[in-house]
Amino acid sequence: MERVIGLDMGYGFIKANDGREVCRFPSVVGEASGAAAGPSSFGFQKPDPASDLRVTINGKTYLLGELAIKHSRMAHRGLSATRAEGDDLRVLFLGALSLFCRDAMNDFYVVTGLPPGRMHLADDLVSRLRGDHTVTRHVGNRRHDLSIRLDTIDVVPQPLGTFWAEVLDNRGQLRDDSRLLSGRVGIIDVGFRTSDFATIIDGEYAPAWSRTVPIGMSTGYDNLAQALAERFGLERETYTLDNAVIEGRINVSGRRENISDLRDEVLEDVATKLLIEVQSLWQLQDYDTILLTGGGGHVLDRHLRPHVAQFLLVEDPVSANARGYYAWGTHQNQDQRPVQPVAESRIEEEEAVPEKKSRKR
């Protein structure tokens, strides 16, 4: 049976959710120097699986995420619209799924997203990823050969994941307390390369009021990298600046330098550009709620909130889309199941295992 995975393929971070756990790693791919080359661990620390991601696909070994940033001499973050650089998208996609492989053979039903302005690429994305794949996952000196089957891939407008995360629970059921199924709801999904605006009217997606704009955290990262070069003589790739933006500090010759002033300046500039785009697309007075989400949502919240009264930063905005994709996939699976036998199967289960019911109480 297919297992549902919600997979948000962001330009900044990959986020995946299987209903039990969330895995997240930077969207960075690096080449390994040998067949299964990787760093040697002294065993002092036990890394999170997502920060120790090394896979072989079609005979080529890649370091992904934090591992690539730390140990690959040829690491990069693809920012083209199709992310076709060296087949990066497929490598990141399969690398993320390898974290959820429980057996040698794994069937997944994946719900993922594209920016509203890139939905014309959905058929091509599915054709590139559907089918059977073989991935070798390297953990220390061990290798795990995995088979991944992808028969069902749903591609949706990216910000809808956040909407579903707000109105559906983890079982794919409508929340009783949701107030977002009526009225006009806006979603601002701040990504690394682009940002997406989506509108939901009475629970239905409204493409006419949805758009993708070429403004994201990379705009601020580029400016921050230039400012760091001018102030400290540092030359940093943008994919190394995530912690600097979050913490407002950076290491310079063994010292922790405070760069919160530089950080706040570039974030304010990104927020201003986004507000101009939002106001040109939407009449803000018409919106009951505007959800702020995405990897840039939590760092831009304090720069955007003073300007729009309806702003609401969603819970865990970084993984909200992946959470919602999983909820939607689970909801879709329920719709496809036969309804009649449900009551009978419960009775049979209770009769066969009488103690199971008492454990659930």
N, C-alpha and C positions, 0 to 999 in steps of 0.2 A: 504493500500500500504506500502511496506517495505521502511523504511528510511535507507539511507546509513550512516554507521558509520565507520570511520577509527580508528582502535584500535591497538596501539603499546604496546605490553605486555613486556616491558623491565624489566630486573632484578633489575634495580635501580629505575625507575619510570614507572608508567602507563600513557600513553598519549592517549587521545581520541579526535576525531574531527568529528563534524557533518556538517561542511561547514559554520557554523555560529559562533561557539565558540570552544575553545580548553580547555579541562580539563586535569589537571596533578596532580598526587599525588604519593608519594613514594610507592614502591611495598612492603609494610610492612603490615602484618596481625597481629592483636592482639585479644585475646579473651576478651569479656566483662564479668563482674562478675555476672550480672543478666540477666533477660529475655530481657531487653532493656536498660541495664545499660550504663550510659555515664556521662560525666562531667556535672555539673550544671553551666549554664551560668548566669552571673550577668547582661547581657545585655549591658555592656559597649562597646563591639565590636560586629560587625556583621560579622561573619566568611564567607569566601568564601565557597560555597557548597562542593568543593573538599577537603577542610581542616576540614570538619565536617561530615565525611562519616561513618555512622553507619547503618548496615544492618542485617537483620535476614534472614537466608537461611536454609531451612529444620529444623526449630525450634532452630537454634543456632545463637546467635548474635555475630557479629564481629565488631571491630573497625579497620578502614583501613587508611593507609597513616599517615598524621600528627597526627590524633587523636590517632592512635595506639602508635606512638612514644611517645606522651606526657602522655597518660593516661592508657595504658595497661601494667600490670605487666608481661605479657607473650607475648610480641611482637617479631616477627622474620621476616626475609627476606629470603625466600627460594631460595637456589642457586643450587639445583640439576637440571639436564638436563630436567627432566619432570615436576619439581615443583609440585610433588604429595604430599608434606608435608601437611597433614590435608586438602587436596583438595584446596590448596591455589590458584591454577591457576583459578579454576572455581569461587571461591569467589571473587577474584580480577576482573575477567572478568565481572561477573554479577554486582558487585559493581560499576564498571565504567559505565556500560550501564544504571544503575539506575539513574545516573546523567542526562541522556537525555530522561527520560520517561516523556512525556507530559500528558499522559492519564493513566487510569487504565490498558488498554490493549495496548501493544506496539509491533509492528513487525519491526525487524531490519534486514538489510542486512549488515553483518560485513565483512570487509576486514582486515585481520591481517597478521602477519608475523612470520616466524621462521628463525633462523640462517641458512645460506646455508648448513652447516654441520649437521643440524637437520631436514631437510625437510622430512626425512623418518618417522618422527613422525606426519606428517600433518593429515593423515587419522584418527589416534587415537585422535588427538586434536579435529577434527570435530565431531567424534562420541561421545566424552565426553560433547560437548557443544551444539550440535544441538538439537532442540526440544523446548518444552514449560517449562518455569521456573516461579516460584513465588518468589518474593523478597519483603520484607518489609523494607522500608526506614524510618529511625527515624530522625525527625527534631525537636529538642527540646522535648516537651512532646507529639508531634503529631506523628502518624504513617501513612504511606501511603503504602497500599497493591498494589503491581504492578505485572502485568502479562507480561512476556517477551517471545516473540516467535522468535526463530532463525531457519528459514528454509534454509537460504543461508549463508554459511560461506566460504569465499575464503581465503586460506592460501598461501602466496607467500614468496619467499626468502626475508628476512627482509630488506636489503638495497635498494630494488627496490622502496620502498616508497619514498626515497629521490630523486631517478631519476625521478619518476612521478611528484613529487612536483616541479621539475625544468622544466619539459617539458609540463605539463598540467596546465591549469588554474583551478579555483575553480568550474567551470562548467563542467570540464572533457574534455575541448577542447584543442587541441594542441596550444601552444603559437607560435605566428608568429616569435618571436625574438629568439627562442631557437636554439642554435648551438650545442646541445649535441646529435642530432639524427644521426650524421655522425662521423666517426672516432672512436677512442678507448677511452672510459671513465672508469675510476676507481672510486670506492666508498669505503671509509674507514669509517665504522660505529663503533665508539668506545662505547661499552656498559659497563655495570657494571661488569658482570661476564666474558663475552667474547667480542671479537671484530670480525667483519665480513668484508671480502674483497669481493667485487663483481665487475665484469667487464661487460660493455655494449659495443658491437661492432656494429657500424652502426644501433643503436637503438634496438639491440637484446641482450638478456641476454646470457652470455657465462659461463656456469657452470664450464667448465674446468679451468677457470682462477678465480674462486671464492672459498672462503675458510672461515672457522670459526676457530679462534685460542683462546686458553684458557688464554687470556690476556685482562684485562679490568681494570676499575677503582678500583675494589675490591682489585687488586694486590697492588695498591698504598695506599688504605685505610688501609689494614692490616699493611703495613709498617709504616704508619702515626700513627696508634693506638699504635704500639710498641714504636715509638719515643716519643709520648706523655706520655706514662707510665714511660719511662726512665727520661724524663726531668721534668715532673710535678707530677708524681705519679698518673696520671689519668687512669682510666680503662673505656674505652668507646666502646660500640658496633659500628660496622662499619656503621650501618644505621643512627647513630646520627652525622656523620661527614660531611654530605653534605654541610652545611653552613660554616664549618671550612675550607673546601677546596675552596669554592667559595670566601669567605671573607679573608682568611689568618689569621683569629683570632679565639680565643676560650676563653670561660669563665673559669676562675680558681679562686675560692674563691671570686667571685664577681668582679674580675678584668678582663678586656679584654686584653689577652696576644697575642702579635704578633707572629704567627708561620709561616709566609710566607717563611722563610728559609727552614723549615722542609717540608712544602707543595711543594715548588718548587723542592726540592731534590727528593721527591718520584715521582712527575709528570715527571721529566726528566728521571727517571729510566723506567717508564712505556712507555714513548715515544721512548726511545732507543730500548726496547724490541719489540715494534710494528714495528719500522723501519727495524729491522733485519728480521722480518717475511715478511714484504712487499717486501723487496729486494730479498728474497729467492723465492717468488712466481712470481713477475712481473719483466719484463725488463722496468724500469721506462721511458726510452727514447721513448718507443713505445706509451706512453699514452699522449693524447692531453690535457686532464683535469683529475684531481683527486679531487673528492668531499670529503670533510671531514664533517662528520655528527655524530649524536648520542649525548647522554648525556655527554660523555667525550670529544666530539669534541671541544667545545668552551674553555675548560680549557687546552687542549693539543695543541691547534692551534699554540701558540707562541713557543712551544717546537719542533713542527714538521715542521712548514713552512720553517725555514732556510735550511732544508735539501732537500726539493723537490720543484722545481720551479713551477710545475703545480698545486700545492695545492690551493684549493678554499674552504673556509669555507662557507657552505650554510647558508641562512637566517634562523634564529631560529632553529639551528641544533637539539635541544632537541625534538622538535615536528615535524620535517621534515618528518619522516616516516609516522606518523599518518595523516599529511596533504596530503601526496601523496597517501596513501591508500584510503582516501576519494575521491580524484580526480579520481583515477582509478575505484573505485566502481561506481562513477557517469558516467564515460566514458563507462563502461560496461552496465549500465542501458540504456544509449542512444542507444547503439548498438542493444539492444533487443527490442526497441520500433519500431512500424510500421512507415515508413517514409512518405508514401503517404498522410495521412490526415493532415500533419503539416500545410501546407499553408491554407487549408480550415478552420482549427480550429482558426487560427489567424484572418481570416476575420470575422468569427462568433463572436469571442471575441470582436473585434473592433466595430462591429455593435451593439452588446448587451450592451457594456459598453463604449460608445464613449469617456467619459472623462478619461478613464484609460490610453489611449495612451498619452494624453497630460501630465499626471503626470509623465510619464517615461522620457520625454524629458529633 
